[in-house]
């Protein structure tokens, strides 16, 4: 049975597919020996391409989540981080790459009770997520991974060219005309780290009720890239409302947190922030097409691109 949508990566939510996977899960002793009371969890606020099931950990009686369709990269990093920084990651009880006769990645992990992060945290959600992102960068320095993706000049330019083809507001063409020189400067002035790679509010949860933290990170997509890219991505994704509490100056705030943690942050942070936000404004314009007609998002995008050009 083909369990995927036509895009090739998202597991179908049809009753035929979900029923087949549920039956497959229930035939796997590695799962049934750990979890009881299994039920489908639709993950209405996120979930990506995976299928999720709720259950109870037999030994401890705590709620757990079975995630099916996980890639090997995420399984490895979840395991590595949970061993080194358990406060930063859900406890991992089991994982594998096969369920009965189905070749597919899966994980059983602790349910983090609060989240995803959002307005209930009264603006503190960004502070908590930035701090967790910095801690991840620090922990990741001790994790070797021969298959770790790297952000390259070529891959970044491809993202920018795709976004630029959607005609973002502001002087995007003029900014991209200087890309090679700007990338050289950026690569030499913004320290490179292994970053979370998908640092957004739906990937931040907490063990404490809002508005308290700290954040627990999920859905690791690690990539070696300039540290500021994680913060730029987070700020761009929350640019619809320019007056939203807490979503300002995320790159300088991450820079300050890095210094507190003894991590080098030696470049011109203001220029780093402007270039990174300008690039991500172009990049995301081609991804978030459903936002293009929202006034706040359009104005934010234009402003970031203008400021990036002025900063160079």
N, C-alpha and C positions, 0 to 999 in steps of 0.2 A: 504493500500500500504506500502511495505517495502521501506523506503526512504534511507536506509544505504547501504554502500559498504559491501562486505563480512567480512571486519575486524570489523564490528559492531559499529564503532564510527564515521566514516567519512560519511557525507551526499553525496549521489551519485550526480554526475554532469550530469547525463543523462537528455536529454530534457524532458522526461516524469516526472522525479522527480522534476526538477527545475520548470517546468510548474505547477505541482501540488502545490508546496509550494508557488509559486507566486500567484496562484489563492486563496490559503488559506490565505495568508497575506492580499490580497485585500478584503477578506471577514471579516476581523477583525477590528471592529470599533476603538479599542484601538490604532491601527496602522494608519488607514486611517484618523483618526481625528487629527493626529500629522504630518504625512508625505504626501507630494504630489510628483508627478513625479517619481514614483518608477521604478527602472530598476535593472537588475541583474548586480552585480559587481563581476567579476571573481577573484579578489585579486591574481594577478599573482605572487606576491612576498611573499605570505604567506597565512594565513587564517586557517590553521589547518583543523579540520573536519567540521567547520561551513560553512554555506552558507551566502553570503553577498549581500545586496541590497543597492543601492544608492538612495537618495531622497533629498527632500528639506523640512526643518522644516517650517510648515505653518505659525506659529506665528512670527518667526524671519527671515525667508527666508535664513537661513544659510544652507550649505550642511550638511547632516547627513548620518549615516550609520546604517542600520538595520542588525543585526547579528543574524542568526537563528541557533539553535543547541547549545546554550551556556548552560553550566552546572550551577546548582544553586550556587555552590561555587564561580564561577567567577562573577555571577550577584551580589551576596552579597558583595563581596570585591570591585567590581567596584563602587557600590553604597556608601559603607563606605568610601573609599578613596576619591571619588569625593566630598563628603560632608566636609571632614577634610582638604584636600589638593587639591583644584581644579586646581592648576598649574601643578600637577603631573599626572593628569588623564583627559581623555576626559569628557566633560560635559555629564551627563546621563539624557536623557529626559523621558525615559519610559522603563519598563522591565516587563517581565512576564514569566509564565511557560506554557501558552497555547495560541495557535493561532486557533481561531474558534474551530474545533473539533480535532485539532492536539495537543497532549500533548508534548510540546517541549519548551525549554528555548529560550528567545529572549531579545535583548536590542536595544534601539535606542540611539545613541550617536553622539556627535560632530565629524565631520571630521577634523582631524589634518592635515594641508595642506602639510607638508614636511616630507619626510621619505619614507622607513625606513632609519635609520642611516647607513652611509657607507663612502666610500672614499671622497665624496664631502665635508665631514666635516674635512678633512685634519688631521686625527688622533685624533681630539677632540671628535670624537664620543664615544670613550671609556671613556674619562673623564666625559662626560655628562651622560653616562649610569651608571657609577659607582656612581656618585653623586645622581642620581635618585634612585638607589638601596639602598643607605644609607638612604635617606629621607623616602623611603618606610618602611625600617626597623623601623625607628623612629616613623612614623605615626602608624604602625601596633601594636605598644605597647599598644595603646588605643582601639584596636578592639578585642573583645572577640569572640571566635569561638569554640564551643564545637566539631565541626567536622573537625577542622584543622588537616591535615596530619602531622605526625612527622617522620623525618628521624631517623631510629633506627639502631642499630648495625646490626640486621638481614637484614633489607632492603638494607642497603649499601653493606653488604657482598654479597647479592644475585646479585646486579648490578655488583660487581667486579668479581664474579665467572663467570657470563655470559660473560663479556668482556674478561676475562682470557681464556675462552674456544676458543677464536679466535686467540690465540697465538700472543699477541702483542709483538713488538720488545722490547728488554731490559729484565732485570731481574724481570719480573712480578711475577713469581712463588716465588722467594726469598722474594719479598716485601710482598706478600699476606701471607706468612708463619708467619709474625710478626703482622698480622692484629689485633688480639685481644689486644695485648699490645699497639700498636700504636693508636687504637681507644680509649682505656682508656685514654691515654695521651691527645689525641686530644680533646675528649669530656670535659676534665677538664681544658683545656688551651685555647680553642677557644670559646668565648661567643656564646650562642645560641640565635637566633633571629627568628622572623617570616620574612622570605625572600620572594621576588617576586616569585621565584621558576622556572622561565623560562627567565632569564635575558640574552637576546641575541639581536643582532642589529635589527632584524626585529620586535622586540617588543619595539623599541624606535623610537619615532617620535618627531617632533618639530613644534612649532607654528611660528618659525622664519626661514627664508631662510638660507641654509648652507652658510658659515660654523658656523653659530650661534646656540646656544642652548637657554634654557636648554632642556633636554629631557622630553617628556611625555611618560609614560609607558602604555602599553596595554596588554591584554591577561594575566591577573593575574592568577597565579597558586600557591597561597601561601602555604608555608610549613615551619614548625618549624625545624630549622637545624643550624649548625654552620655558622656564618655569612660569612666565607671565601668561602663557597661552591658556592654562586652566582658568585663571581669573578672568581673562578677556572673554572666554567662552561663556562663563557664568554671567558676566555683566550683560553681554549681548542678548542672551536668552531672556533677560528680565528688563528689556528696554522699552516695553510697550508703554509703561507708565513712568515717565521721568521723575515723578514725585514719590515713587514707592520708597518707603523707609528702608534704609540700610544698603540700597543698591547703588552706591556711588563710590568712586575711587577704589575699586576693588584691587587693582594692581598695586598701587602704593600701600594699601593695607596688608596685602600678602607680602610685599617686600619687607615691611616692618616686622611681621611675624617671623619671616625667615631670619632676620637679624637677631631677634630674641632667641631663636633656636640655634644660633651660631653658624648659620648658613650664609655663604658669601652672596652679597647682592651689591655689586660694585658699579654697575652701569648707571647712566642717566635715567632714573626711574620714570620721570615725566615723559621723556622721549620714547622710552620703551612702551609706556602705557598708550601713548597716542598712536604709535605705529601698530601695536597689537590690536587695539580697538578698531582702527581703520581697516586693517586687513580682515578682522573677523566680521566687521559690518558688511564688507563685500561678500565674503564667504557665505555667511548665513543668509544674505539676501536671496541667494539662489536655492537655499534649502527651505526657508520659511515663507514660501510663496503665499500661504494663506494669511500672512501678516502684512503683506505689502500695501494694502489699502487702509491700514490702521494709522491714523495721523501720528500718534505718539511714536510708533515704531519707525515710520518714515522719517520723521524729524530727527530722531536719535541717530538713525543710520547716516543721514546726511551730515549731521554734526560731527560724528566720529570720523567720517572720511575727510571732511574739511580740516579738522584738527590734525589729522595724520599728515596731510599734505603740508600744512603750515609748520609742522614740527621738524620736517626733514631739512 
